[in-house]
């Protein structure tokens, strides 16, 4: 597959995923994992330059939860890497 076509396919998929998440939808890719939105509550932060307290408002952030198949493959790969050290 030409690089141009691959680039178009990947950008199309990521664009559709971004649009779905921005509309509050959950995305599930079987065997890989799911993407959803999580509300991060407001908090008091600090300006690193001045040290002054700053109110950070609540916001929605994307959250990824790996699927069982992905977790098992990563675990198997990690174990084999550790055994070869």
FIKOLZA-1660 file (N, C-alpha, C; in steps of 0.1 Angstrom, whole numbers, plus 5000, padded with zeros to 4 digits):
% residues 85
   i   px   py   pz ch aa at
   1 5009 4988 5000  A  X  N
   1 5000 5000 5000  A  X CA
   1 5009 5012 5000  A  X  C
   2 5007 5022 4991  A  X  N
   2 5015 5034 4991  A  X CA
   2 5014 5042 5004  A  X  C
   3 5024 5049 5007  A  X  N
   3 5025 5057 5019  A  X CA
   3 5014 5067 5019  A  X  C
   4 5011 5073 5008  A  X  N
   4 5000 5083 5007  A  X CA
   4 4987 5077 5011  A  X  C
   5 4984 5065 5006  A  X  N
   5 4971 5059 5010  A  X CA
   5 4971 5055 5025  A  X  C
   6 4982 5050 5030  A  X  N
   6 4983 5047 5044  A  X CA
   6 4980 5059 5053  A  X  C
   7 4987 5070 5049  A  X  N
   7 4986 5082 5056  A  X CA
   7 4971 5087 5056  A  X  C
   8 4965 5086 5045  A  X  N
   8 4951 5090 5044  A  X CA
   8 4942 5082 5052  A  X  C
   9 4944 5068 5052  A  X  N
   9 4936 5059 5060  A  X CA
   9 4937 5062 5075  A  X  C
  10 4950 5064 5080  A  X  N
  10 4952 5066 5094  A  X CA
  10 4946 5079 5098  A  X  C
  11 4948 5090 5090  A  X  N
  11 4942 5103 5093  A  X CA
  11 4927 5102 5094  A  X  C
  12 4921 5095 5084  A  X  N
  12 4906 5094 5084  A  X CA
  12 4901 5087 5097  A  X  C
  13 4908 5076 5101  A  X  N
  13 4903 5069 5112  A  X CA
  13 4905 5077 5125  A  X  C
  14 4916 5084 5126  A  X  N
  14 4919 5092 5138  A  X CA
  14 4909 5104 5138  A  X  C
  15 4906 5110 5127  A  X  N
  15 4897 5121 5126  A  X CA
  15 4883 5116 5130  A  X  C
  16 4878 5104 5126  A  X  N
  16 4865 5099 5130  A  X CA
  16 4865 5096 5145  A  X  C
  17 4876 5091 5150  A  X  N
  17 4876 5088 5165  A  X CA
  17 4876 5102 5172  A  X  C
  18 4883 5112 5168  A  X  N
  18 4883 5125 5175  A  X CA
  18 4869 5131 5175  A  X  C
  19 4863 5130 5163  A  X  N
  19 4849 5136 5162  A  X CA
  19 4840 5128 5171  A  X  C
  20 4840 5115 5172  A  X  N
  20 4831 5108 5181  A  X CA
  20 4834 5111 5195  A  X  C
  21 4846 5112 5199  A  X  N
  21 4849 5115 5213  A  X CA
  21 4845 5130 5217  A  X  C
  22 4847 5139 5207  A  X  N
  22 4842 5153 5210  A  X CA
  22 4827 5154 5211  A  X  C
  23 4820 5144 5205  A  X  N
  23 4805 5144 5207  A  X CA
  23 4801 5135 5219  A  X  C
  24 4811 5131 5227  A  X  N
  24 4807 5124 5239  A  X CA
  24 4805 5109 5238  A  X  C
  25 4808 5104 5226  A  X  N
  25 4806 5089 5223  A  X CA
  25 4818 5081 5228  A  X  C
  26 4815 5069 5231  A  X  N
  26 4826 5059 5236  A  X CA
  26 4830 5051 5223  A  X  C
  27 4843 5048 5222  A  X  N
  27 4848 5040 5211  A  X CA
  27 4854 5027 5216  A  X  C
  28 4850 5016 5210  A  X  N
  28 4856 5003 5214  A  X CA
  28 4862 4996 5202  A  X  C
  29 4874 4992 5203  A  X  N
  29 4881 4985 5193  A  X CA
  29 4884 4971 5199  A  X  C
  30 4876 4961 5195  A  X  N
  30 4877 4948 5200  A  X CA
  30 4891 4942 5200  A  X  C
  31 4895 4937 5212  A  X  N
  31 4909 4931 5213  A  X CA
  31 4919 4941 5215  A  X  C
  32 4916 4954 5214  A  X  N
  32 4926 4965 5216  A  X CA
  32 4923 4973 5228  A  X  C
  33 4911 4978 5229  A  X  N
  33 4907 4986 5240  A  X CA
  33 4896 4996 5237  A  X  C
  34 4893 5005 5247  A  X  N
  34 4882 5014 5245  A  X CA
  34 4886 5028 5249  A  X  C
  35 4881 5038 5242  A  X  N
  35 4883 5052 5245  A  X CA
  35 4870 5058 5250  A  X  C
  36 4871 5066 5261  A  X  N
  36 4859 5073 5266  A  X CA
  36 4864 5086 5272  A  X  C
  37 4854 5094 5277  A  X  N
  37 4858 5107 5283  A  X CA
  37 4856 5106 5298  A  X  C
  38 4865 5112 5305  A  X  N
  38 4864 5113 5320  A  X CA
  38 4864 5127 5324  A  X  C
  39 4856 5131 5333  A  X  N
  39 4856 5145 5338  A  X CA
  39 4866 5146 5349  A  X  C
  40 4876 5156 5347  A  X  N
  40 4886 5159 5357  A  X CA
  40 4880 5171 5365  A  X  C
  41 4878 5169 5378  A  X  N
  41 4872 5180 5386  A  X CA
  41 4882 5192 5387  A  X  C
  42 4875 5204 5390  A  X  N
  42 4883 5216 5392  A  X CA
  42 4893 5214 5404  A  X  C
  43 4904 5221 5403  A  X  N
  43 4913 5220 5414  A  X CA
  43 4921 5233 5415  A  X  C
  44 4929 5235 5426  A  X  N
  44 4937 5246 5428  A  X CA
  44 4952 5242 5424  A  X  C
  45 4957 5248 5414  A  X  N
  45 4971 5245 5409  A  X CA
  45 4980 5257 5413  A  X  C
  46 4992 5256 5408  A  X  N
  46 5002 5267 5411  A  X CA
  46 5009 5271 5398  A  X  C
  47 5011 5284 5396  A  X  N
  47 5018 5289 5385  A  X CA
  47 5033 5285 5388  A  X  C
  48 5040 5277 5380  A  X  N
  48 5053 5273 5383  A  X CA
  48 5063 5285 5383  A  X  C
  49 5060 5295 5376  A  X  N
  49 5070 5307 5376  A  X CA
  49 5068 5316 5388  A  X  C
  50 5056 5319 5392  A  X  N
  50 5054 5328 5403  A  X CA
  50 5051 5321 5416  A  X  C
  51 5046 5309 5415  A  X  N
  51 5042 5302 5427  A  X CA
  51 5028 5305 5432  A  X  C
  52 5021 5314 5425  A  X  N
  52 5008 5319 5429  A  X CA
  52 4998 5308 5426  A  X  C
  53 4987 5307 5435  A  X  N
  53 4977 5297 5433  A  X CA
  53 4968 5302 5421  A  X  C
  54 4964 5291 5414  A  X  N
  54 4955 5294 5402  A  X CA
  54 4944 5283 5402  A  X  C
  55 4932 5288 5399  A  X  N
  55 4921 5278 5399  A  X CA
  55 4921 5272 5385  A  X  C
  56 4922 5259 5384  A  X  N
  56 4922 5251 5372  A  X CA
  56 4908 5246 5370  A  X  C
  57 4900 5250 5360  A  X  N
  57 4886 5245 5359  A  X CA
  57 4885 5231 5356  A  X  C
  58 4873 5225 5358  A  X  N
  58 4871 5211 5354  A  X CA
  58 4871 5210 5339  A  X  C
  59 4874 5198 5335  A  X  N
  59 4875 5196 5320  A  X CA
  59 4873 5181 5317  A  X  C
  60 4869 5178 5305  A  X  N
  60 4868 5165 5300  A  X CA
  60 4881 5161 5293  A  X  C
  61 4885 5149 5297  A  X  N
  61 4898 5144 5291  A  X CA
  61 4895 5130 5285  A  X  C
  62 4902 5126 5274  A  X  N
  62 4901 5113 5269  A  X CA
  62 4908 5102 5278  A  X  C
  63 4902 5091 5278  A  X  N
  63 4907 5080 5287  A  X CA
  63 4907 5067 5279  A  X  C
  64 4919 5060 5279  A  X  N
  64 4920 5047 5272  A  X CA
  64 4921 5036 5282  A  X  C
  65 4913 5026 5280  A  X  N
  65 4913 5014 5288  A  X CA
  65 4917 5002 5279  A  X  C
  66 4928 4996 5281  A  X  N
  66 4932 4985 5272  A  X CA
  66 4923 4973 5274  A  X  C
  67 4921 4966 5263  A  X  N
  67 4913 4953 5263  A  X CA
  67 4921 4942 5268  A  X  C
  68 4914 4931 5272  A  X  N
  68 4920 4919 5278  A  X CA
  68 4931 4913 5269  A  X  C
  69 4928 4912 5256  A  X  N
  69 4938 4907 5246  A  X CA
  69 4951 4915 5246  A  X  C
  70 4950 4928 5245  A  X  N
  70 4962 4937 5245  A  X CA
  70 4969 4935 5258  A  X  C
  71 4962 4935 5270  A  X  N
  71 4969 4934 5283  A  X CA
  71 4977 4921 5283  A  X  C
  72 4971 4910 5279  A  X  N
  72 4977 4897 5279  A  X CA
  72 4990 4897 5270  A  X  C
  73 4989 4903 5258  A  X  N
  73 5000 4903 5249  A  X CA
  73 5012 4911 5255  A  X  C
  74 5008 4922 5261  A  X  N
  74 5019 4931 5266  A  X CA
  74 5025 4924 5278  A  X  C
  75 5017 4917 5286  A  X  N
  75 5022 4910 5298  A  X CA
  75 5032 4899 5294  A  X  C
  76 5028 4891 5283  A  X  N
  76 5036 4880 5278  A  X CA
  76 5049 4886 5273  A  X  C
  77 5048 4896 5265  A  X  N
  77 5060 4902 5259  A  X CA
  77 5070 4908 5270  A  X  C
  78 5064 4914 5280  A  X  N
  78 5072 4919 5291  A  X CA
  78 5079 4908 5299  A  X  C
  79 5072 4897 5302  A  X  N
  79 5078 4886 5309  A  X CA
  79 5089 4880 5301  A  X  C
  80 5088 4879 5288  A  X  N
  80 5098 4873 5279  A  X CA
  80 5110 4882 5279  A  X  C
  81 5108 4895 5279  A  X  N
  81 5120 4904 5279  A  X CA
  81 5127 4904 5292  A  X  C
  82 5120 4902 5304  A  X  N
  82 5126 4902 5317  A  X CA
  82 5134 4889 5318  A  X  C
  83 5129 4878 5313  A  X  N
  83 5136 4865 5314  A  X CA
  83 5149 4865 5306  A  X  C
  84 5150 4873 5295  A  X  N
  84 5162 4873 5287  A  X CA
  84 5172 4882 5292  A  X  C
  85 5170 4889 5303  A  X  N
  85 5180 4899 5308  A  X CA
  85 5190 4891 5316  A  X  C
% end
